[in-house]
Amino acid sequence: MDIVITGQQAWDVEIGSNCKNIALEFSKHHRVLYVNSPLDRASLFKNSNDPKVLKRREVIKKKQDGLEKIQENLWVLYPDELIESINWISSDKIFAFFNKRNNQIFADCIQREITRLGFKDIIHFNDNDMFRSFFLKDMLEPKLSVYYSRDYMRAVDYWKKHGDLLEPELIAKSDLCVANSTYLADYCRKFNPSSYYVGQGCDLDIFLAGNKAAEPADLSHLSRPRIGYVGALQSIRLDMDLLQYIAEKRPEWNIVLVGPEDNEFLTSTLHQLPNVIFTGSRDISELPAYINAFDVCINPQLLNEVTIGNYPRKIDEYLAVGKPTVATSTDAMSVFSEHVYLGKSKEDYIKLIEQALSENSEARITARRAFASSHTWENSVGEIYKAIGLSSSDKKNYHYSNFS
């Protein structure tokens, strides 16, 4: 099959991307065109010296071909037209007018390359791009349109402004929706009954080997037990009061926090506690060693719109190393319930960490690692194929076997 992917993250983004991993997995069996978002006017002026912007300008000026072959069956498109920056517009009607115009420019860029590549009967896979890709089902006329929900974007001010109106409508008019958490699948199902949970893929090789990693030098002086967290330390996502409570109630425990801090964490009273240790940022290659040096891993997240639906990849990383893990109970965490201790209160965390410390065993370690190992991109994309098969067999007379 021929698959066209649009989304929020460009192929040349530095950070990891679900959509890029999905595209790579798709391309093992199907032809894939991964379409970067068009350059918008505000980004052109604000980031005029950014190499990524400079490359897109060259494509727009027709000095460089915007179509690049990455590997067999996989192409990346840098659109050769500029779109307007319109999210500042308050009026929904005026925004809709200019958004449709932007969509038409985007669709024309894509259609030219679809024709050039000889793609037929395309599947359009939309990675949470609720504005620039809103009209693409109408304009590209794909055989099947798939909306992929991996974050609750309406919790973010930029997307909420017009997304409260547009995302439910986009979900409803898509042929099917797939989501990487049960919470987001339930959310999509409110607007489209053809909505499916497809799990999350993770690149866990270095973490699966992490149980043999040597202890980091900066932790060697710390007594046990060590209770650890690895990831960005963001006050919008993590419960600083909970961390302080654990540290104060159990001064004999060392709380190790590995990752970059936002301003709230940098100025928090956690820095005044002798048993709370901040290591700062560490390269991803070093993280398995830190996890392996912990006795219990934690994910003390706040419950809010930003966090409640997210699939917590760090839990898979903890489990891949084999570590006992305590996390905040959410709908998205339900899939981990057999292997993770789930709590709702400060008191729960103390009790569950103590339980995790006392119950650890080789059998539990093996089970955790096996469970994490099942969360591959191959398996997640396999679930996407099944969802496509279930939807398309009714709507387009396709069959699941056509996709896998």
N, C-alpha and C positions, 0 to 999 in steps of 0.2 A: 504494500500500500504506500501511498505518498502522503506524508504528514507535514503540515506547516505549523510551526510553533511561534507564537508571539507571547510576550510576557514582560515582566518588569526589569529583569536583569539582563544586561547585555552579555554577549559571549566573552568579551574582553574584561569583564569585571574581575577584580582580584580575589574577592571572597568566594567561598563555596556557594553553589547554587543547585537547588533541587532540580530546576528545569534543565540545566546543562547535563546533569547526571541522567535524567530521563531521556533527553535527546540522544545521548550516547548509547543508551540501552535500546531505544527505538531503532537506531541505525544499524543494529546487528541484524535486523530482519527486514527493514523497510527503508525507503528513501526519505530523508528528512531535510527540510529547509528551516533553519533556525533564524528567525528574523529579529534583529536588534530594533529597539525603538528608534523612530526617527529623531534626529537632532532638533531640539526646539530652540526658538529664538533667544529665550532667556539664558539657556545654557551656553549658547554660542557667544554671547557677550560676557557673561560672568566667568566663563572658564576658557577664554579664547586661546590660552597658551597650553592647555591640557593636551597631551599627545593624542588622547582619544578623540577630542573635539577636532584637533587638526586633521586627523585621519578622515573624519566624517566630512569635514569641509572639502577635502580633496575629492571625495566621492561625489559630493553635491556639485562641485565644479567640473565634474566629468574628467578629472585628471587621473582618477584611479577607479578601477573596477570595484564595485561594491559587493560582488559575489565572490566568496572565497570557499574553496573546497578544503575541508578540514581533514577528512579521511573518506574511505569508501562509504558511500551512501549518505554522507553528511556535508551540507553546505551551510555557510553563515552569510546572511545578507545584511549589509550596511545600507539602509535606504538612501536614495540619491535626491531626496527632497527635504526641505525644511518645513517644520510645522510651527504653528503659533503656540505661545505659552498662555494658557487661558484659565488656569485654576483660580486666579485672583477674581474672576468674574462672579458676582454674587447671584445674579439672576439665573435661575435654572433654565429659563427659556433661551436666554442669550447664550449661556454656556452650551446648551444642547445644539444650537445653530452652528457655533464655531467648532464644537467637538465633532459634529458630523462632517464638517469641511476637512478637519484634520484626519478623520477616519478615511475619507475619500482619497486624500493624498497618499496616505499609508497604504490603502488597498491597491491603488494604482501601481505603486512601487512593487508590491508583492506580486500582483498579477503579471507584471512584465517578466518577472523572474520565474514564476510558475510556468509560463509559456516557454520561456527560454530553456528550462530544464526538462520540459515535456511532461510535467506532472499532470496526472489525470485523477478525477474523482477524489479530491483531497479530503483528508481529515484535518480540521483546524483544532489545535490544542492550545488553549489560552491559559497561561499561567498568571491568574489573578490580575490581569490587565483590564481593569473595568472601564477605563476612559478611552484610551487610544484604540482598543480593540472592540469597543461596544457595538459598532455597526458591521463588523467584518463578516458575520454570518450572512447578513443581507447583501453585502457587496461582493464577497468572494464566492458565495453560494457553495460552500463545501457540502460533501455528501453527509458529513457528520461533524457537529461542533461539540467540543468537550471543554468544559470550564474546570480548571484545577484550583482548588482552594487549599492553601497551605498555611495561611495566616488570617486572623480576623482583621482585615485591613480597615474596617470601619471604625476601629478603635484609635486609629491614627488620624490626627487632625487633617492632614493633607487629603487623605482619601475620604474621610467622613463628610467633608464639605459638600460634595456632590454624590459621593458613593452611597449615602443613605438612601438616595432615590434610585441610583443607577444599578448598583450591584444586584439587588433583588430582581430587578427586571432582566438583567443580563443572565442571571442564573436560571430564571424562568424560561427564557427563550432559547437557551442552549439545549441541545439534544440530550445531553447528560452532564452530570457533575461528578467529579471524583475529589476526594479530600484525604489528607494525610493524617487526620485525627478523627476520632468518633464524634467529637464535639462539632467539628466543622462539617462533617457529613450530615449530622442532624440539623445543623443550621441551613445547609443547602436544601435539605429535604423539605423545609418549610415552604420553599418556593418551586421546587422541582422534585417530583417523586422519584425520578431516575437519578438518584444521588447515592454514591457508594463510598464506603471507607476502603482505601487501598493501601493503607500502611505507609511506612516511611523507609526508604533505603538509607543505608549508612555505609561509609567507607571505614571499616573497622579493623583492617589488617594490622595496623600498628598497635591498636589497643588489644587485639587478641594475643599479640606477642608481648604485651606489657606486663604479664605476670612474671616475666623473667627479668624485668628492667631493674637496674641497680638504683639504690636509693639516692635521690638528689643530695648533693653536698650541703645545701642550705637547710635541709631538714634533719640531718644526722644528729644534731644536738638535742632534738625535741624528744621528750619522753612520750610514752604511749599511755592511753589511747590517743590517736590522732583522728580528728573528725575533719573531713576535707570537702571543699567545693572547688570545681574547676570551671571557669567560664567568665564571661563579662560580668563585672560587678556593677549592676545598674539598679538604682533605687526604684525605678518604675516596675521592675520585675522581681526583685529580691526583698525579703522581709528583714530589714536591718534590726528591728526590735526583737524578732525571733532569734537572730544570731546573738544579740547581746544577752538575751534571756538564757540561752544555752551556756554561753561562756560564764555568766555570773553564777548560775545554779550548779555548774560542774567545773569549778576552777582547776580541777585535776586533769581535765580534758584540754588538749591543745586543738584549737580551731584554726585550720589552715585554709586560707582563701587565695586561690591562684587565678590571676586574671587582671585586666585593666580596670581601674576604678573611675566611675563618674564623679562629679563634683560633690554629690551628697555623701558618697562613700568616703571620699578623700577627707572630708571635714567631719565625719561622724565620730562619736565617742568610742566606737569600736577600736580605734587606734590607741586608746588609753588603757585598754585591757591587756594585761601581760600574757594571757593565754590565747590571744587572737593574733595570728601571724599573717601578714600580707606579703606575698612573694613578688607581686607585680606581674606583668605580662611574661608569658613564656611561649616559645615556639611550639607549634603543634607536635613536633617530633619529640618534645620533652614531656608532654602531658601524660603519656602512659606511665612514666616513671613516678610522677607525683601521685597519680591515682593509686599505683601499686604500693606507695609508701603510707597510704591512709589505712586505718582500721575500719572506718565506716565513711561512706560518701553520702553527701546530702544535696538536696535541691530545695532550698527553703524559699520557694517562690510565693509571691503575693498572689491573691486571687483578684484579678481585675480583667477587663475586656482584652487587654493586651496579652495576658498570659493564659487565660482559662482554656483556650482552644488549641494552643500550640503543642505540637509533638516535641517532647524534650529529648533531643538527640544525645544530650550529655548522659542521660540515663543508660542508653545503649553502650556508651563508652565506658561508664562505670562497670556495667554488667559484663562487658567483654573482657575486662581485666579480672573479673570474678569477685568484685567487692560487694559486701553487704551495703545496701542503699536505703536511705530513708528520704521520702519526698512528700510534698504536699499533695493531698488527695484532690484530684480533679477528674472530670469526665475523661479527658485525654489520657490520664494515667491508668485508667481502668484496665487497659490491655497489659499492663505490667504487674497487676495485682498479685500474681502467684510468685513473683520474684523480688518485689520491692515492698518495703514496709511503708504504708501510707497513713499519714496523720493529718489532723485538721486543726490542732491547737498546739500551743507552746508546750503544754504538759505532755501531749502525745509525742512530741519530738524527743523529749527526755526519755520517756518510757521506751519508745521504739529504738532509739540508739542503744540503750542498755540491752534491750532484747537482741538487737542485731549483733552486739559484741559477744553476747553469751551463746548464741545459737550457731555461729558460723561453723561450717564443716566442709570437708572436701566434696561431699555429695552436693551441697548447696552451691559451692563454687562452680562445679562442673555444669550444673543445671543452668546457672546464670549465664555462663559463657555460651552454652548451646542455644539458649533463648535469644541472646543478642545476635548470634551468628545467623539466625533466620531472617534478620532484618536487612536484606540485601536489596540493591536496586533491581536485580533480576526478578526477585519475588514481588516487589512493589509494582513494577511495570507489568508483571504477569497478572496482577489484580486489575490493573488498568485495562489490559486486553480483555479480561473476563467481563468487566463493566461495559466495555464497548460492544462485546458480543451480545450481552444481555439486552442492551438498548437497541443496537442496530439490527438484530435479528427480527425485531418487531417493526422497526421504522424504515429500514432500508433493505431488508431481505439479505443482510450479510450474515455471516456466522463467525463465532469465536475462532474457529480454526483458520479463518482467513488472516488473522492478526498475529497469532503466536508462532 
